[in-house]
Amino acid sequence: MEQLARESGGRVIDVGNSGRRLEDAFDQIQDELRTQYLLSYTPANKAADGKYRKLEIDCGKGNNVQARKGYYAIVGDDNSDN
């Protein structure tokens, strides 16, 4: 689960069997959902060659970005959701 979360830009919140930790997790999720932003990206390299393209997103000091690390430029993909 951690690998899937890491590769897709997400994260895992381990609450175990603790009701209190579950409540805290929902509070974190609620806070994060209130502070989401959408970033649009158009690649300079438009070649749909199947290669992996690394993404680096920086919003300045003190700001945390949660996003996937890159994408594959799949043949036939118009990159509309990258």
mmCIF file of the N, C-alpha and C atoms, coordinates in Angstrom:
data_MODEL
# 
_entry.id   MODEL 
# 
loop_
_atom_site.group_PDB 
_atom_site.id 
_atom_site.type_symbol 
_atom_site.label_atom_id 
_atom_site.label_alt_id 
_atom_site.label_comp_id 
_atom_site.label_asym_id 
_atom_site.label_entity_id 
_atom_site.label_seq_id 
_atom_site.pdbx_PDB_ins_code 
_atom_site.Cartn_x 
_atom_site.Cartn_y 
_atom_site.Cartn_z 
_atom_site.occupancy 
_atom_site.B_iso_or_equiv 
_atom_site.pdbx_formal_charge 
_atom_site.auth_seq_id 
_atom_site.auth_comp_id 
_atom_site.auth_asym_id 
_atom_site.auth_atom_id 
_atom_site.pdbx_PDB_model_num 
ATOM 1   N N  . MET A 1 1  ? 0.825   -1.186 0.000   1.00 0.00 ? 1  MET A N  1 
ATOM 2   C CA . MET A 1 1  ? 0.000   0.000  0.000   1.00 0.00 ? 1  MET A CA 1 
ATOM 3   C C  . MET A 1 1  ? 0.872   1.254  0.000   1.00 0.00 ? 1  MET A C  1 
ATOM 4   N N  . GLU A 1 2  ? 1.967   1.215  0.751   1.00 0.00 ? 2  GLU A N  1 
ATOM 5   C CA . GLU A 1 2  ? 2.853   2.374  0.790   1.00 0.00 ? 2  GLU A CA 1 
ATOM 6   C C  . GLU A 1 2  ? 3.467   2.662  -0.579  1.00 0.00 ? 2  GLU A C  1 
ATOM 7   N N  . GLN A 1 3  ? 3.855   1.621  -1.310  1.00 0.00 ? 3  GLN A N  1 
ATOM 8   C CA . GLN A 1 3  ? 4.427   1.806  -2.639  1.00 0.00 ? 3  GLN A CA 1 
ATOM 9   C C  . GLN A 1 3  ? 3.398   2.416  -3.588  1.00 0.00 ? 3  GLN A C  1 
ATOM 10  N N  . LEU A 1 4  ? 2.184   1.920  -3.565  1.00 0.00 ? 4  LEU A N  1 
ATOM 11  C CA . LEU A 1 4  ? 1.117   2.454  -4.411  1.00 0.00 ? 4  LEU A CA 1 
ATOM 12  C C  . LEU A 1 4  ? 0.867   3.926  -4.091  1.00 0.00 ? 4  LEU A C  1 
ATOM 13  N N  . ALA A 1 5  ? 0.794   4.239  -2.821  1.00 0.00 ? 5  ALA A N  1 
ATOM 14  C CA . ALA A 1 5  ? 0.566   5.619  -2.412  1.00 0.00 ? 5  ALA A CA 1 
ATOM 15  C C  . ALA A 1 5  ? 1.715   6.519  -2.862  1.00 0.00 ? 5  ALA A C  1 
ATOM 16  N N  . ARG A 1 6  ? 2.934   6.085  -2.653  1.00 0.00 ? 6  ARG A N  1 
ATOM 17  C CA . ARG A 1 6  ? 4.116   6.860  -3.014  1.00 0.00 ? 6  ARG A CA 1 
ATOM 18  C C  . ARG A 1 6  ? 4.161   7.122  -4.521  1.00 0.00 ? 6  ARG A C  1 
ATOM 19  N N  . GLU A 1 7  ? 3.907   6.094  -5.324  1.00 0.00 ? 7  GLU A N  1 
ATOM 20  C CA . GLU A 1 7  ? 3.989   6.233  -6.773  1.00 0.00 ? 7  GLU A CA 1 
ATOM 21  C C  . GLU A 1 7  ? 2.848   7.038  -7.374  1.00 0.00 ? 7  GLU A C  1 
ATOM 22  N N  . SER A 1 8  ? 1.734   7.119  -6.696  1.00 0.00 ? 8  SER A N  1 
ATOM 23  C CA . SER A 1 8  ? 0.589   7.861  -7.223  1.00 0.00 ? 8  SER A CA 1 
ATOM 24  C C  . SER A 1 8  ? 0.465   9.253  -6.611  1.00 0.00 ? 8  SER A C  1 
ATOM 25  N N  . GLY A 1 9  ? 1.399   9.606  -5.738  1.00 0.00 ? 9  GLY A N  1 
ATOM 26  C CA . GLY A 1 9  ? 1.360   10.925 -5.135  1.00 0.00 ? 9  GLY A CA 1 
ATOM 27  C C  . GLY A 1 9  ? 0.541   11.002 -3.868  1.00 0.00 ? 9  GLY A C  1 
ATOM 28  N N  . GLY A 1 10 ? 0.120   9.874  -3.366  1.00 0.00 ? 10 GLY A N  1 
ATOM 29  C CA . GLY A 1 10 ? -0.671  9.843  -2.134  1.00 0.00 ? 10 GLY A CA 1 
ATOM 30  C C  . GLY A 1 10 ? 0.182   9.506  -0.925  1.00 0.00 ? 10 GLY A C  1 
ATOM 31  N N  . ARG A 1 11 ? -0.465  9.104  0.134   1.00 0.00 ? 11 ARG A N  1 
ATOM 32  C CA . ARG A 1 11 ? 0.238   8.669  1.337   1.00 0.00 ? 11 ARG A CA 1 
ATOM 33  C C  . ARG A 1 11 ? -0.650  7.709  2.112   1.00 0.00 ? 11 ARG A C  1 
ATOM 34  N N  . VAL A 1 12 ? -0.040  6.971  2.992   1.00 0.00 ? 12 VAL A N  1 
ATOM 35  C CA . VAL A 1 12 ? -0.759  6.006  3.825   1.00 0.00 ? 12 VAL A CA 1 
ATOM 36  C C  . VAL A 1 12 ? -0.847  6.576  5.237   1.00 0.00 ? 12 VAL A C  1 
ATOM 37  N N  . ILE A 1 13 ? -2.018  6.486  5.809   1.00 0.00 ? 13 ILE A N  1 
ATOM 38  C CA . ILE A 1 13 ? -2.198  6.877  7.208   1.00 0.00 ? 13 ILE A CA 1 
ATOM 39  C C  . ILE A 1 13 ? -2.512  5.606  7.977   1.00 0.00 ? 13 ILE A C  1 
ATOM 40  N N  . ASP A 1 14 ? -1.560  5.162  8.772   1.00 0.00 ? 14 ASP A N  1 
ATOM 41  C CA . ASP A 1 14 ? -1.718  3.920  9.539   1.00 0.00 ? 14 ASP A CA 1 
ATOM 42  C C  . ASP A 1 14 ? -2.411  4.228  10.856  1.00 0.00 ? 14 ASP A C  1 
ATOM 43  N N  . VAL A 1 15 ? -3.598  3.700  11.020  1.00 0.00 ? 15 VAL A N  1 
ATOM 44  C CA . VAL A 1 15 ? -4.351  3.944  12.250  1.00 0.00 ? 15 VAL A CA 1 
ATOM 45  C C  . VAL A 1 15 ? -4.395  2.714  13.148  1.00 0.00 ? 15 VAL A C  1 
ATOM 46  N N  . GLY A 1 16 ? -3.942  1.584  12.629  1.00 0.00 ? 16 GLY A N  1 
ATOM 47  C CA . GLY A 1 16 ? -3.961  0.363  13.426  1.00 0.00 ? 16 GLY A CA 1 
ATOM 48  C C  . GLY A 1 16 ? -5.363  0.059  13.921  1.00 0.00 ? 16 GLY A C  1 
ATOM 49  N N  . ASN A 1 17 ? -5.482  -0.270 15.203  1.00 0.00 ? 17 ASN A N  1 
ATOM 50  C CA . ASN A 1 17 ? -6.786  -0.557 15.814  1.00 0.00 ? 17 ASN A CA 1 
ATOM 51  C C  . ASN A 1 17 ? -7.218  0.534  16.781  1.00 0.00 ? 17 ASN A C  1 
ATOM 52  N N  . SER A 1 18 ? -6.627  1.701  16.636  1.00 0.00 ? 18 SER A N  1 
ATOM 53  C CA . SER A 1 18 ? -6.887  2.783  17.572  1.00 0.00 ? 18 SER A CA 1 
ATOM 54  C C  . SER A 1 18 ? -8.002  3.689  17.067  1.00 0.00 ? 18 SER A C  1 
ATOM 55  N N  . GLY A 1 19 ? -9.060  3.782  17.819  1.00 0.00 ? 19 GLY A N  1 
ATOM 56  C CA . GLY A 1 19 ? -10.169 4.667  17.468  1.00 0.00 ? 19 GLY A CA 1 
ATOM 57  C C  . GLY A 1 19 ? -9.736  6.119  17.450  1.00 0.00 ? 19 GLY A C  1 
ATOM 58  N N  . ARG A 1 20 ? -8.869  6.487  18.386  1.00 0.00 ? 20 ARG A N  1 
ATOM 59  C CA . ARG A 1 20 ? -8.387  7.875  18.468  1.00 0.00 ? 20 ARG A CA 1 
ATOM 60  C C  . ARG A 1 20 ? -7.535  8.210  17.249  1.00 0.00 ? 20 ARG A C  1 
ATOM 61  N N  . ARG A 1 21 ? -6.675  7.278  16.830  1.00 0.00 ? 21 ARG A N  1 
ATOM 62  C CA . ARG A 1 21 ? -5.837  7.509  15.653  1.00 0.00 ? 21 ARG A CA 1 
ATOM 63  C C  . ARG A 1 21 ? -6.694  7.596  14.388  1.00 0.00 ? 21 ARG A C  1 
ATOM 64  N N  . LEU A 1 22 ? -7.790  6.853  14.356  1.00 0.00 ? 22 LEU A N  1 
ATOM 65  C CA . LEU A 1 22 ? -8.708  6.926  13.227  1.00 0.00 ? 22 LEU A CA 1 
ATOM 66  C C  . LEU A 1 22 ? -9.364  8.304  13.171  1.00 0.00 ? 22 LEU A C  1 
ATOM 67  N N  . GLU A 1 23 ? -9.786  8.807  14.300  1.00 0.00 ? 23 GLU A N  1 
ATOM 68  C CA . GLU A 1 23 ? -10.370 10.152 14.358  1.00 0.00 ? 23 GLU A CA 1 
ATOM 69  C C  . GLU A 1 23 ? -9.356  11.194 13.896  1.00 0.00 ? 23 GLU A C  1 
ATOM 70  N N  . ASP A 1 24 ? -8.114  11.071 14.362  1.00 0.00 ? 24 ASP A N  1 
ATOM 71  C CA . ASP A 1 24 ? -7.056  11.998 13.955  1.00 0.00 ? 24 ASP A CA 1 
ATOM 72  C C  . ASP A 1 24 ? -6.818  11.928 12.449  1.00 0.00 ? 24 ASP A C  1 
ATOM 73  N N  . ALA A 1 25 ? -6.863  10.715 11.898  1.00 0.00 ? 25 ALA A N  1 
ATOM 74  C CA . ALA A 1 25 ? -6.658  10.541 10.456  1.00 0.00 ? 25 ALA A CA 1 
ATOM 75  C C  . ALA A 1 25 ? -7.757  11.254 9.676   1.00 0.00 ? 25 ALA A C  1 
ATOM 76  N N  . PHE A 1 26 ? -8.992  11.117 10.101  1.00 0.00 ? 26 PHE A N  1 
ATOM 77  C CA . PHE A 1 26 ? -10.087 11.797 9.414   1.00 0.00 ? 26 PHE A CA 1 
ATOM 78  C C  . PHE A 1 26 ? -9.949  13.313 9.532   1.00 0.00 ? 26 PHE A C  1 
ATOM 79  N N  . ASP A 1 27 ? -9.467  13.802 10.666  1.00 0.00 ? 27 ASP A N  1 
ATOM 80  C CA . ASP A 1 27 ? -9.219  15.237 10.823  1.00 0.00 ? 27 ASP A CA 1 
ATOM 81  C C  . ASP A 1 27 ? -8.150  15.713 9.834   1.00 0.00 ? 27 ASP A C  1 
ATOM 82  N N  . GLN A 1 28 ? -7.078  14.925 9.677   1.00 0.00 ? 28 GLN A N  1 
ATOM 83  C CA . GLN A 1 28 ? -6.017  15.274 8.724   1.00 0.00 ? 28 GLN A CA 1 
ATOM 84  C C  . GLN A 1 28 ? -6.555  15.308 7.300   1.00 0.00 ? 28 GLN A C  1 
ATOM 85  N N  . ILE A 1 29 ? -7.323  14.297 6.954   1.00 0.00 ? 29 ILE A N  1 
ATOM 86  C CA . ILE A 1 29 ? -7.892  14.219 5.602   1.00 0.00 ? 29 ILE A CA 1 
ATOM 87  C C  . ILE A 1 29 ? -8.818  15.399 5.347   1.00 0.00 ? 29 ILE A C  1 
ATOM 88  N N  . GLN A 1 30 ? -9.630  15.715 6.317   1.00 0.00 ? 30 GLN A N  1 
ATOM 89  C CA . GLN A 1 30 ? -10.557 16.841 6.195   1.00 0.00 ? 30 GLN A CA 1 
ATOM 90  C C  . GLN A 1 30 ? -9.780  18.145 5.982   1.00 0.00 ? 30 GLN A C  1 
ATOM 91  N N  . ASP A 1 31 ? -8.722  18.359 6.744   1.00 0.00 ? 31 ASP A N  1 
ATOM 92  C CA . ASP A 1 31 ? -7.902  19.566 6.590   1.00 0.00 ? 31 ASP A CA 1 
ATOM 93  C C  . ASP A 1 31 ? -7.259  19.627 5.208   1.00 0.00 ? 31 ASP A C  1 
ATOM 94  N N  . GLU A 1 32 ? -6.748  18.487 4.740   1.00 0.00 ? 32 GLU A N  1 
ATOM 95  C CA . GLU A 1 32 ? -6.108  18.444 3.431   1.00 0.00 ? 32 GLU A CA 1 
ATOM 96  C C  . GLU A 1 32 ? -7.102  18.709 2.303   1.00 0.00 ? 32 GLU A C  1 
ATOM 97  N N  . LEU A 1 33 ? -8.314  18.186 2.414   1.00 0.00 ? 33 LEU A N  1 
ATOM 98  C CA . LEU A 1 33 ? -9.314  18.396 1.381   1.00 0.00 ? 33 LEU A CA 1 
ATOM 99  C C  . LEU A 1 33 ? -9.723  19.861 1.269   1.00 0.00 ? 33 LEU A C  1 
ATOM 100 N N  . ARG A 1 34 ? -9.586  20.598 2.345   1.00 0.00 ? 34 ARG A N  1 
ATOM 101 C CA . ARG A 1 34 ? -9.923  22.027 2.324   1.00 0.00 ? 34 ARG A CA 1 
ATOM 102 C C  . ARG A 1 34 ? -8.822  22.873 1.702   1.00 0.00 ? 34 ARG A C  1 
ATOM 103 N N  . THR A 1 35 ? -7.633  22.308 1.533   1.00 0.00 ? 35 THR A N  1 
ATOM 104 C CA . THR A 1 35 ? -6.505  23.095 1.035   1.00 0.00 ? 35 THR A CA 1 
ATOM 105 C C  . THR A 1 35 ? -5.899  22.496 -0.231  1.00 0.00 ? 35 THR A C  1 
ATOM 106 N N  . GLN A 1 36 ? -6.720  21.906 -1.060  1.00 0.00 ? 36 GLN A N  1 
ATOM 107 C CA . GLN A 1 36 ? -6.237  21.329 -2.309  1.00 0.00 ? 36 GLN A CA 1 
ATOM 108 C C  . GLN A 1 36 ? -6.259  22.362 -3.423  1.00 0.00 ? 36 GLN A C  1 
ATOM 109 N N  . TYR A 1 37 ? -5.296  22.218 -4.316  1.00 0.00 ? 37 TYR A N  1 
ATOM 110 C CA . TYR A 1 37 ? -5.233  23.057 -5.500  1.00 0.00 ? 37 TYR A CA 1 
ATOM 111 C C  . TYR A 1 37 ? -5.022  22.159 -6.704  1.00 0.00 ? 37 TYR A C  1 
ATOM 112 N N  . LEU A 1 38 ? -5.435  22.615 -7.854  1.00 0.00 ? 38 LEU A N  1 
ATOM 113 C CA . LEU A 1 38 ? -5.271  21.866 -9.088  1.00 0.00 ? 38 LEU A CA 1 
ATOM 114 C C  . LEU A 1 38 ? -4.217  22.562 -9.931  1.00 0.00 ? 38 LEU A C  1 
ATOM 115 N N  . LEU A 1 39 ? -3.248  21.800 -10.377 1.00 0.00 ? 39 LEU A N  1 
ATOM 116 C CA . LEU A 1 39 ? -2.186  22.324 -11.214 1.00 0.00 ? 39 LEU A CA 1 
ATOM 117 C C  . LEU A 1 39 ? -2.303  21.695 -12.590 1.00 0.00 ? 39 LEU A C  1 
ATOM 118 N N  . SER A 1 40 ? -2.292  22.509 -13.615 1.00 0.00 ? 40 SER A N  1 
ATOM 119 C CA . SER A 1 40 ? -2.354  22.015 -14.986 1.00 0.00 ? 40 SER A CA 1 
ATOM 120 C C  . SER A 1 40 ? -0.952  22.029 -15.569 1.00 0.00 ? 40 SER A C  1 
ATOM 121 N N  . TYR A 1 41 ? -0.654  21.045 -16.396 1.00 0.00 ? 41 TYR A N  1 
ATOM 122 C CA . TYR A 1 41 ? 0.695   20.902 -16.943 1.00 0.00 ? 41 TYR A CA 1 
ATOM 123 C C  . TYR A 1 41 ? 0.621   20.539 -18.416 1.00 0.00 ? 41 TYR A C  1 
ATOM 124 N N  . THR A 1 42 ? 1.393   21.229 -19.235 1.00 0.00 ? 42 THR A N  1 
ATOM 125 C CA . THR A 1 42 ? 1.544   20.903 -20.647 1.00 0.00 ? 42 THR A CA 1 
ATOM 126 C C  . THR A 1 42 ? 3.021   20.662 -20.891 1.00 0.00 ? 42 THR A C  1 
ATOM 127 N N  . PRO A 1 43 ? 3.389   19.458 -21.264 1.00 0.00 ? 43 PRO A N  1 
ATOM 128 C CA . PRO A 1 43 ? 4.810   19.149 -21.428 1.00 0.00 ? 43 PRO A CA 1 
ATOM 129 C C  . PRO A 1 43 ? 5.422   19.864 -22.637 1.00 0.00 ? 43 PRO A C  1 
ATOM 130 N N  . ALA A 1 44 ? 6.678   20.273 -22.515 1.00 0.00 ? 44 ALA A N  1 
ATOM 131 C CA . ALA A 1 44 ? 7.411   20.855 -23.641 1.00 0.00 ? 44 ALA A CA 1 
ATOM 132 C C  . ALA A 1 44 ? 7.736   19.766 -24.658 1.00 0.00 ? 44 ALA A C  1 
ATOM 133 N N  . ASN A 1 45 ? 8.041   18.575 -24.161 1.00 0.00 ? 45 ASN A N  1 
ATOM 134 C CA . ASN A 1 45 ? 8.332   17.436 -25.026 1.00 0.00 ? 45 ASN A CA 1 
ATOM 135 C C  . ASN A 1 45 ? 7.029   16.704 -25.288 1.00 0.00 ? 45 ASN A C  1 
ATOM 136 N N  . LYS A 1 46 ? 6.487   16.877 -26.453 1.00 0.00 ? 46 LYS A N  1 
ATOM 137 C CA . LYS A 1 46 ? 5.183   16.288 -26.779 1.00 0.00 ? 46 LYS A CA 1 
ATOM 138 C C  . LYS A 1 46 ? 5.287   14.899 -27.398 1.00 0.00 ? 46 LYS A C  1 
ATOM 139 N N  . ALA A 1 47 ? 6.498   14.336 -27.467 1.00 0.00 ? 47 ALA A N  1 
ATOM 140 C CA . ALA A 1 47 ? 6.688   13.011 -28.061 1.00 0.00 ? 47 ALA A CA 1 
ATOM 141 C C  . ALA A 1 47 ? 6.034   11.943 -27.195 1.00 0.00 ? 47 ALA A C  1 
ATOM 142 N N  . ALA A 1 48 ? 5.107   11.184 -27.770 1.00 0.00 ? 48 ALA A N  1 
ATOM 143 C CA . ALA A 1 48 ? 4.453   10.081 -27.070 1.00 0.00 ? 48 ALA A CA 1 
ATOM 144 C C  . ALA A 1 48 ? 5.287   8.833  -27.312 1.00 0.00 ? 48 ALA A C  1 
ATOM 145 N N  . ASP A 1 49 ? 6.428   8.769  -26.635 1.00 0.00 ? 49 ASP A N  1 
ATOM 146 C CA . ASP A 1 49 ? 7.417   7.722  -26.881 1.00 0.00 ? 49 ASP A CA 1 
ATOM 147 C C  . ASP A 1 49 ? 7.442   6.642  -25.812 1.00 0.00 ? 49 ASP A C  1 
ATOM 148 N N  . GLY A 1 50 ? 6.519   6.695  -24.868 1.00 0.00 ? 50 GLY A N  1 
ATOM 149 C CA . GLY A 1 50 ? 6.454   5.681  -23.821 1.00 0.00 ? 50 GLY A CA 1 
ATOM 150 C C  . GLY A 1 50 ? 7.474   5.846  -22.721 1.00 0.00 ? 50 GLY A C  1 
ATOM 151 N N  . LYS A 1 51 ? 8.284   6.877  -22.787 1.00 0.00 ? 51 LYS A N  1 
ATOM 152 C CA . LYS A 1 51 ? 9.327   7.092  -21.767 1.00 0.00 ? 51 LYS A CA 1 
ATOM 153 C C  . LYS A 1 51 ? 8.743   7.736  -20.517 1.00 0.00 ? 51 LYS A C  1 
ATOM 154 N N  . TYR A 1 52 ? 9.439   7.481  -19.412 1.00 0.00 ? 52 TYR A N  1 
ATOM 155 C CA . TYR A 1 52 ? 9.043   8.055  -18.131 1.00 0.00 ? 52 TYR A CA 1 
ATOM 156 C C  . TYR A 1 52 ? 9.539   9.491  -18.060 1.00 0.00 ? 52 TYR A C  1 
ATOM 157 N N  . ARG A 1 53 ? 8.678   10.390 -17.649 1.00 0.00 ? 53 ARG A N  1 
ATOM 158 C CA . ARG A 1 53 ? 9.030   11.799 -17.497 1.00 0.00 ? 53 ARG A CA 1 
ATOM 159 C C  . ARG A 1 53 ? 8.898   12.178 -16.030 1.00 0.00 ? 53 ARG A C  1 
ATOM 160 N N  . LYS A 1 54 ? 9.990   12.594 -15.461 1.00 0.00 ? 54 LYS A N  1 
ATOM 161 C CA . LYS A 1 54 ? 10.014  12.978 -14.058 1.00 0.00 ? 54 LYS A CA 1 
ATOM 162 C C  . LYS A 1 54 ? 9.417   14.374 -13.890 1.00 0.00 ? 54 LYS A C  1 
ATOM 163 N N  . LEU A 1 55 ? 8.616   14.541 -12.853 1.00 0.00 ? 55 LEU A N  1 
ATOM 164 C CA . LEU A 1 55 ? 8.033   15.838 -12.522 1.00 0.00 ? 55 LEU A CA 1 
ATOM 165 C C  . LEU A 1 55 ? 8.621   16.339 -11.215 1.00 0.00 ? 55 LEU A C  1 
ATOM 166 N N  . GLU A 1 56 ? 8.945   17.604 -11.168 1.00 0.00 ? 56 GLU A N  1 
ATOM 167 C CA . GLU A 1 56 ? 9.388   18.239 -9.934  1.00 0.00 ? 56 GLU A CA 1 
ATOM 168 C C  . GLU A 1 56 ? 8.523   19.470 -9.714  1.00 0.00 ? 56 GLU A C  1 
ATOM 169 N N  . ILE A 1 57 ? 7.798   19.471 -8.622  1.00 0.00 ? 57 ILE A N  1 
ATOM 170 C CA . ILE A 1 57 ? 6.894   20.576 -8.315  1.00 0.00 ? 57 ILE A CA 1 
ATOM 171 C C  . ILE A 1 57 ? 7.359   21.230 -7.024  1.00 0.00 ? 57 ILE A C  1 
ATOM 172 N N  . ASP A 1 58 ? 7.561   22.544 -7.078  1.00 0.00 ? 58 ASP A N  1 
ATOM 173 C CA . ASP A 1 58 ? 8.033   23.289 -5.914  1.00 0.00 ? 58 ASP A CA 1 
ATOM 174 C C  . ASP A 1 58 ? 7.180   24.541 -5.770  1.00 0.00 ? 58 ASP A C  1 
ATOM 175 N N  . CYS A 1 59 ? 6.574   24.697 -4.623  1.00 0.00 ? 59 CYS A N  1 
ATOM 176 C CA . CYS A 1 59 ? 5.726   25.866 -4.380  1.00 0.00 ? 59 CYS A CA 1 
ATOM 177 C C  . CYS A 1 59 ? 6.342   26.819 -3.368  1.00 0.00 ? 59 CYS A C  1 
ATOM 178 N N  . GLY A 1 60 ? 7.629   26.709 -3.179  1.00 0.00 ? 60 GLY A N  1 
ATOM 179 C CA . GLY A 1 60 ? 8.314   27.624 -2.275  1.00 0.00 ? 60 GLY A CA 1 
ATOM 180 C C  . GLY A 1 60 ? 8.540   27.039 -0.897  1.00 0.00 ? 60 GLY A C  1 
ATOM 181 N N  . LYS A 1 61 ? 9.384   27.712 -0.171  1.00 0.00 ? 61 LYS A N  1 
ATOM 182 C CA . LYS A 1 61 ? 9.772   27.274 1.173   1.00 0.00 ? 61 LYS A CA 1 
ATOM 183 C C  . LYS A 1 61 ? 8.572   27.212 2.107   1.00 0.00 ? 61 LYS A C  1 
ATOM 184 N N  . GLY A 1 62 ? 8.475   26.109 2.821   1.00 0.00 ? 62 GLY A N  1 
ATOM 185 C CA . GLY A 1 62 ? 7.415   25.957 3.807   1.00 0.00 ? 62 GLY A CA 1 
ATOM 186 C C  . GLY A 1 62 ? 6.109   25.407 3.264   1.00 0.00 ? 62 GLY A C  1 
ATOM 187 N N  . ASN A 1 63 ? 6.046   25.186 1.966   1.00 0.00 ? 63 ASN A N  1 
ATOM 188 C CA . ASN A 1 63 ? 4.829   24.638 1.365   1.00 0.00 ? 63 ASN A CA 1 
ATOM 189 C C  . ASN A 1 63 ? 5.055   23.182 1.003   1.00 0.00 ? 63 ASN A C  1 
ATOM 190 N N  . ASN A 1 64 ? 4.093   22.351 1.327   1.00 0.00 ? 64 ASN A N  1 
ATOM 191 C CA . ASN A 1 64 ? 4.189   20.921 1.066   1.00 0.00 ? 64 ASN A CA 1 
ATOM 192 C C  . ASN A 1 64 ? 3.380   20.577 -0.180  1.00 0.00 ? 64 ASN A C  1 
ATOM 193 N N  . VAL A 1 65 ? 4.011   19.862 -1.114  1.00 0.00 ? 65 VAL A N  1 
ATOM 194 C CA . VAL A 1 65 ? 3.342   19.429 -2.327  1.00 0.00 ? 65 VAL A CA 1 
ATOM 195 C C  . VAL A 1 65 ? 3.215   17.917 -2.294  1.00 0.00 ? 65 VAL A C  1 
ATOM 196 N N  . GLN A 1 66 ? 2.021   17.437 -2.508  1.00 0.00 ? 66 GLN A N  1 
ATOM 197 C CA . GLN A 1 66 ? 1.770   16.002 -2.558  1.00 0.00 ? 66 GLN A CA 1 
ATOM 198 C C  . GLN A 1 66 ? 1.306   15.684 -3.969  1.00 0.00 ? 66 GLN A C  1 
ATOM 199 N N  . ALA A 1 67 ? 2.192   15.063 -4.747  1.00 0.00 ? 67 ALA A N  1 
ATOM 200 C CA . ALA A 1 67 ? 1.895   14.777 -6.146  1.00 0.00 ? 67 ALA A CA 1 
ATOM 201 C C  . ALA A 1 67 ? 2.708   13.575 -6.597  1.00 0.00 ? 67 ALA A C  1 
ATOM 202 N N  . ARG A 1 68 ? 2.313   12.987 -7.710  1.00 0.00 ? 68 ARG A N  1 
ATOM 203 C CA . ARG A 1 68 ? 3.092   11.871 -8.225  1.00 0.00 ? 68 ARG A CA 1 
ATOM 204 C C  . ARG A 1 68 ? 4.428   12.385 -8.747  1.00 0.00 ? 68 ARG A C  1 
ATOM 205 N N  . LYS A 1 69 ? 5.402   11.501 -8.834  1.00 0.00 ? 69 LYS A N  1 
ATOM 206 C CA . LYS A 1 69 ? 6.775   11.867 -9.175  1.00 0.00 ? 69 LYS A CA 1 
ATOM 207 C C  . LYS A 1 69 ? 7.015   11.980 -10.676 1.00 0.00 ? 69 LYS A C  1 
ATOM 208 N N  . GLY A 1 70 ? 6.084   11.481 -11.487 1.00 0.00 ? 70 GLY A N  1 
ATOM 209 C CA . GLY A 1 70 ? 6.252   11.554 -12.927 1.00 0.00 ? 70 GLY A CA 1 
ATOM 210 C C  . GLY A 1 70 ? 5.156   10.800 -13.637 1.00 0.00 ? 70 GLY A C  1 
ATOM 211 N N  . TYR A 1 71 ? 5.343   10.611 -14.937 1.00 0.00 ? 71 TYR A N  1 
ATOM 212 C CA . TYR A 1 71 ? 4.350   9.919  -15.748 1.00 0.00 ? 71 TYR A CA 1 
ATOM 213 C C  . TYR A 1 71 ? 5.026   9.306  -16.965 1.00 0.00 ? 71 TYR A C  1 
ATOM 214 N N  . TYR A 1 72 ? 4.353   8.379  -17.610 1.00 0.00 ? 72 TYR A N  1 
ATOM 215 C CA . TYR A 1 72 ? 4.826   7.781  -18.850 1.00 0.00 ? 72 TYR A CA 1 
ATOM 216 C C  . TYR A 1 72 ? 4.109   8.457  -20.013 1.00 0.00 ? 72 TYR A C  1 
ATOM 217 N N  . ALA A 1 73 ? 4.888   8.903  -20.995 1.00 0.00 ? 73 ALA A N  1 
ATOM 218 C CA . ALA A 1 73 ? 4.327   9.524  -22.198 1.00 0.00 ? 73 ALA A CA 1 
ATOM 219 C C  . ALA A 1 73 ? 3.897   8.396  -23.129 1.00 0.00 ? 73 ALA A C  1 
ATOM 220 N N  . ILE A 1 74 ? 2.734   7.857  -22.858 1.00 0.00 ? 74 ILE A N  1 
ATOM 221 C CA . ILE A 1 74 ? 2.240   6.676  -23.546 1.00 0.00 ? 74 ILE A CA 1 
ATOM 222 C C  . ILE A 1 74 ? 1.856   7.010  -24.986 1.00 0.00 ? 74 ILE A C  1 
ATOM 223 N N  . VAL A 1 75 ? 2.222   6.129  -25.885 1.00 0.00 ? 75 VAL A N  1 
ATOM 224 C CA . VAL A 1 75 ? 1.896   6.288  -27.295 1.00 0.00 ? 75 VAL A CA 1 
ATOM 225 C C  . VAL A 1 75 ? 0.382   6.421  -27.441 1.00 0.00 ? 75 VAL A C  1 
ATOM 226 N N  . GLY A 1 76 ? -0.049  7.467  -28.141 1.00 0.00 ? 76 GLY A N  1 
ATOM 227 C CA . GLY A 1 76 ? -1.468  7.692  -28.351 1.00 0.00 ? 76 GLY A CA 1 
ATOM 228 C C  . GLY A 1 76 ? -2.104  8.501  -27.230 1.00 0.00 ? 76 GLY A C  1 
ATOM 229 N N  . ASP A 1 77 ? -1.353  8.791  -26.170 1.00 0.00 ? 77 ASP A N  1 
ATOM 230 C CA . ASP A 1 77 ? -1.884  9.588  -25.052 1.00 0.00 ? 77 ASP A CA 1 
ATOM 231 C C  . ASP A 1 77 ? -1.733  11.060 -25.398 1.00 0.00 ? 77 ASP A C  1 
ATOM 232 N N  . ASP A 1 78 ? -2.790  11.814 -25.192 1.00 0.00 ? 78 ASP A N  1 
ATOM 233 C CA . ASP A 1 78 ? -2.722  13.248 -25.485 1.00 0.00 ? 78 ASP A CA 1 
ATOM 234 C C  . ASP A 1 78 ? -2.227  14.035 -24.279 1.00 0.00 ? 78 ASP A C  1 
ATOM 235 N N  . ASN A 1 79 ? -1.852  13.343 -23.176 1.00 0.00 ? 79 ASN A N  1 
ATOM 236 C CA . ASN A 1 79 ? -1.330  13.947 -21.952 1.00 0.00 ? 79 ASN A CA 1 
ATOM 237 C C  . ASN A 1 79 ? -2.327  14.927 -21.325 1.00 0.00 ? 79 ASN A C  1 
ATOM 238 N N  . SER A 1 80 ? -3.606  14.728 -21.580 1.00 0.00 ? 80 SER A N  1 
ATOM 239 C CA . SER A 1 80 ? -4.626  15.660 -21.090 1.00 0.00 ? 80 SER A CA 1 
ATOM 240 C C  . SER A 1 80 ? -4.810  15.611 -19.590 1.00 0.00 ? 80 SER A C  1 
ATOM 241 N N  . ASP A 1 81 ? -4.434  14.505 -18.937 1.00 0.00 ? 81 ASP A N  1 
ATOM 242 C CA . ASP A 1 81 ? -4.592  14.453 -17.476 1.00 0.00 ? 81 ASP A CA 1 
ATOM 243 C C  . ASP A 1 81 ? -3.258  14.324 -16.772 1.00 0.00 ? 81 ASP A C  1 
ATOM 244 N N  . ASN A 1 82 ? -2.212  14.849 -17.353 1.00 0.00 ? 82 ASN A N  1 
ATOM 245 C CA . ASN A 1 82 ? -0.870  14.864 -16.734 1.00 0.00 ? 82 ASN A CA 1 
ATOM 246 C C  . ASN A 1 82 ? -0.457  16.262 -16.421 1.00 0.00 ? 82 ASN A C  1 
# 
